[in-house]
């Protein structure tokens, strides 16, 4: 078994790890996009609610209603802040997974280059053997023809 063939199982493992890392990065990216979308929806809802609150305030509201709406806006603000924190954490995780994927991809490509170099060297050696065999056969025939 030649060197390039011996590395094929390692190459398959590296390829699998690279694919898993790529899938993990894709999942993290998708999750981040979902969080960002939810954040945008929360922001829009808060803005609509605030606008409604201001409009209702102009029409006149009781003290209890004002208090409830202010409390609701404060709760929305907390939810928005929590969403910001979740996005920040998801971005960090996404970056970590992207780095892992790049590292796995780099290892996989490096091993591919090594295996390709081994194959080229093996081909050169095989060509030399064939040439040697051809030369020896030609020399043997030439000697036999002289006899």
N, C-alpha and C positions, 0 to 999 in steps of 0.2 A: 504494500500500500504506500503510495507516494504522499509527500507532505501536504499537498493541496487537498487530497482526499481525507486525510486525517483531520483537517480543520473544518470540514463540512458540518459535522455536528455542532461545533462551537459557533460556526456561522449561522446555523439555523436558530440556535438559542439566542444569539445576539439580535437576529432579525425579529424574533418573537418579542424580546424585551423592548426593542425599538417600537414595534407596533403597539404593545401595551402602553408604553409611555406616551405615544401619540394619542391613543384613545383616552388616556387619563387627562392629558392636556385638553383635548377636545371637550371632554365632560366638564372640566373646570371652567373652560371658556364659556360653554353653554350656560352653566350655573351663574356665572358672573353676568352674562347678558340678561338672564331672567331677573336677577336682583336689580340690575340697572333699570329694567323695564318697570318693575314694581315700584322702584324709587320714583321714577317719572310719574307713574300713576298716582302715587301718594302726594307728590308735589302738586299735581294738577287738581286733585280732589281737595287738598287743603286750600289752594287758591280759590277754587269755586266756592267752597264753604265759607271762606273769609269774605268773599265778595257778597255772598248771600247774607252773611251775618251783618255786614256793614249796611246793606240795603234794608234789611229788616230793622236794624237799629234806627234808621231814619224814619221809619214808619211808626216807631214806638214799640218798646218791649218792656215787660215787667222785669224787675230786678232779678228774679229767680231764673228767668229765661236767659238773660244776659250772662249770668253766672254759669249756667249750664253750657252755653255756647262757648264761653271763654275756656271752661274746663275741657270741652271737647277739642278745641283748637290746641290747647296745651298737650292733650293726649296725642293728637296728630303730630305735633312738633316732636314729641318723644319718639313716636313711631318712625318719623323721618330720620331722626338722629340715629336710632338703632339700625335703620336700613343703611345709612351712610357707613356705620361701623361694619356691618355685614359685608358691604361692598368692598371696603378697605381690606378686610380679611380675605375675601374671595379673590381680590386682585393679587394679594401676596401669594396665595395658594396657586393661582393660575401662573404666576411668574415662576414659582418653584417647579411646577410641573412642566412648564415650557423648558426650563433649564435642564431638567432630567431628560426630557425628550431629545433636546439638542445634544446632550452628552451621550445618550444611547445611540443616537444617529451617527455621531462622530466615531464612536467605538466600532459601530457596524461598518461604516465606510472605510475605516483604517484596516479592519480585518479583511474586507473585500479587496483592498489594494494588496495586502500581503498575499492572499490566496491567488490573486491574479499574477503577481510577480512569481510565485512558486510555479504556477501553471506555465508561464512563459519559460522559466528556467527548465522545467521538465520537458517542454517541447524542444528546446535547444538541445538538451541531452539526448532525447530520442532521435532527433535529426542527425546528431553526430554518430550515434550508434548505427543508425541505418546507413549512413555514409560509410562508416568503417566496414560494416558487413558487405556493402556493395563493392568497396575497394578490395577487400579480401577475396571475395568471389571472383572479381575480375582478375586479380593476381593469380589465383589458383587456376583459372581457365587459361590464362596466358602461359603458365608453366606447363599445363597439360598439352597445350597445342605445340609447344616446342619439342616435346618428347616424341 
